[in-house]
């Protein structure tokens, strides 16, 4: 498995795959890649937590979720 460690490498891979598709060339047999992403920053983690909390259901009423109490 090939490993890609940079955004430029990912962009180059996507360009290569798209051009092969557009020209009708067959894909390579080993078409599996591992992309190593950098760890998220504290700001990115805080933003993700905020989005998760914003998208959480406001009212977790079990009767509405399941239709009736059992």
Backbone bond lengths (Angstrom), bond angles and torsions (degrees), N, CA, C in turn:
res aa  C-N    CA-C-N  psi(-1)  N-CA   C-N-CA  omega(-1)  CA-C   N-CA-C  phi
1 X - - - 1.436 - - 1.532 107.51 -
2 X 1.302 114.59 133.62 1.453 120.28 178.69 1.523 109.47 -83.69
3 X 1.320 116.12 148.26 1.454 121.23 -179.34 1.524 109.56 -116.53
4 X 1.330 116.18 135.58 1.462 122.12 178.51 1.518 107.14 -117.78
5 X 1.340 116.18 127.14 1.453 119.46 -173.89 1.517 113.76 -117.94
6 X 1.312 118.96 6.82 1.461 119.65 -177.46 1.525 110.58 -138.83
7 X 1.333 117.05 153.26 1.461 119.94 176.54 1.523 112.20 -60.46
8 X 1.331 116.66 -33.74 1.467 119.48 178.68 1.525 110.69 -65.41
9 X 1.336 116.80 -36.25 1.455 120.89 178.40 1.522 111.88 -65.94
10 X 1.326 115.88 -38.94 1.466 119.92 178.03 1.525 109.83 -66.38
11 X 1.341 116.28 -43.62 1.468 120.11 179.39 1.530 110.35 -61.73
12 X 1.310 117.10 -41.55 1.460 120.72 179.43 1.525 110.99 -65.14
13 X 1.330 117.25 -41.68 1.463 120.88 177.64 1.518 110.78 -60.70
14 X 1.334 117.57 -47.71 1.454 121.02 -178.87 1.533 110.83 -62.47
15 X 1.316 117.27 -40.22 1.466 121.30 177.90 1.526 110.14 -61.98
16 X 1.329 115.74 -44.54 1.459 121.05 -179.48 1.525 110.55 -62.59
17 X 1.341 116.78 -46.47 1.471 120.25 179.81 1.530 111.32 -62.11
18 X 1.332 116.21 -41.53 1.472 120.11 -179.45 1.530 111.07 -65.63
19 X 1.321 117.29 -44.42 1.460 120.44 179.93 1.522 111.05 -63.75
20 X 1.330 117.70 -40.51 1.468 120.55 177.00 1.531 110.07 -61.67
21 X 1.332 116.43 -40.82 1.461 120.52 178.99 1.534 110.72 -64.84
22 X 1.335 117.49 -46.70 1.462 121.60 -177.22 1.522 112.14 -64.81
23 X 1.318 117.45 -35.54 1.462 120.28 -178.50 1.520 112.62 -86.34
24 X 1.336 117.12 -7.59 1.459 120.41 178.99 1.514 113.84 81.29
25 X 1.319 116.74 13.57 1.466 119.49 178.24 1.525 109.17 -72.76
26 X 1.323 115.73 149.73 1.457 119.38 177.39 1.524 109.16 -73.56
27 X 1.324 114.27 148.74 1.456 119.03 177.97 1.519 109.69 -75.48
28 X 1.295 115.43 156.01 1.461 119.83 177.34 1.524 108.77 -67.24
29 X 1.310 116.43 154.37 1.455 121.02 -177.16 1.521 111.34 -65.80
30 X 1.315 117.38 -42.22 1.458 121.18 -179.21 1.531 107.86 -97.18
31 X 1.310 116.18 84.04 1.457 121.49 -174.46 1.528 110.17 -104.57
32 X 1.345 116.61 43.50 1.458 122.62 -179.17 1.518 107.84 -118.65
33 X 1.330 115.51 129.60 1.451 121.14 -178.87 1.518 109.59 -132.52
34 X 1.309 116.29 145.86 1.451 121.29 174.34 1.523 107.32 -109.08
35 X 1.313 116.17 124.02 1.460 121.03 179.21 1.521 107.39 -103.77
36 X 1.312 116.33 120.05 1.452 121.56 179.84 1.525 108.81 -92.28
37 X 1.330 115.45 111.13 1.448 120.94 -179.75 1.524 109.90 -90.67
38 X 1.327 116.87 147.00 1.457 118.94 176.77 1.529 109.47 -71.20
39 X 1.331 117.40 155.15 1.470 118.41 178.50 1.527 110.18 -65.07
40 X 1.333 117.37 148.02 1.469 119.48 -178.69 1.523 111.17 -68.44
41 X 1.322 115.12 149.45 1.463 120.09 177.64 1.530 109.14 -80.46
42 X 1.317 116.43 168.49 1.468 120.71 178.80 1.521 110.49 -61.86
43 X 1.323 117.21 -36.58 1.467 120.71 179.03 1.520 111.00 -65.96
44 X 1.328 117.14 -42.02 1.464 120.98 179.19 1.528 110.81 -65.18
45 X 1.337 116.96 -39.38 1.462 120.02 177.90 1.522 111.20 -65.33
46 X 1.330 116.83 -42.47 1.465 120.77 179.09 1.523 110.66 -63.38
47 X 1.333 117.29 -41.53 1.470 121.17 178.93 1.529 110.81 -64.13
48 X 1.327 117.12 -40.92 1.463 120.78 179.11 1.526 110.51 -64.95
49 X 1.332 117.15 -40.91 1.467 120.02 178.13 1.528 110.64 -63.02
50 X 1.336 116.53 -42.51 1.462 120.45 179.77 1.525 111.22 -62.68
51 X 1.324 117.21 -43.17 1.467 120.94 179.29 1.524 110.90 -64.40
52 X 1.334 116.64 -38.04 1.456 120.65 178.89 1.517 110.39 -64.20
53 X 1.321 116.31 -42.89 1.462 119.87 179.97 1.524 111.17 -69.06
54 X 1.322 117.98 -36.04 1.461 121.28 178.96 1.526 111.28 -66.16
55 X 1.331 116.66 -35.13 1.464 121.01 -176.60 1.521 112.99 -88.21
56 X 1.335 117.34 -3.48 1.464 120.27 -179.47 1.521 109.14 -69.57
57 X 1.341 117.05 145.94 1.466 119.34 177.66 1.526 109.93 -60.82
58 X 1.327 115.93 137.90 1.459 121.10 -176.16 1.521 111.61 -75.60
59 X 1.344 117.39 -35.34 1.450 121.18 -175.26 1.522 109.13 -129.17
60 X 1.315 115.79 107.99 1.462 119.66 178.71 1.516 109.98 -93.36
61 X 1.315 116.90 69.04 1.449 121.99 178.59 1.525 107.67 -84.54
62 X 1.350 117.87 110.87 1.471 119.73 -176.54 1.517 113.52 -58.37
63 X 1.327 117.12 -31.25 1.470 118.81 -179.54 1.524 110.74 -64.71
64 X 1.321 116.96 -38.08 1.475 120.19 177.90 1.519 110.78 -72.22
65 X 1.338 116.71 -34.74 1.459 119.60 -178.48 1.529 111.85 -69.34
66 X 1.328 116.21 -41.45 1.446 119.00 -173.41 1.524 113.81 -108.03
67 X 1.313 118.69 -6.18 1.451 120.96 177.08 1.517 113.80 95.18
68 X 1.317 118.36 -31.62 1.461 121.34 179.65 1.516 108.54 -168.95
69 X 1.297 114.82 160.49 1.470 120.23 174.68 1.518 108.75 -78.04
70 X 1.270 115.48 142.27 1.481 119.38 178.54 1.514 108.64 -102.85
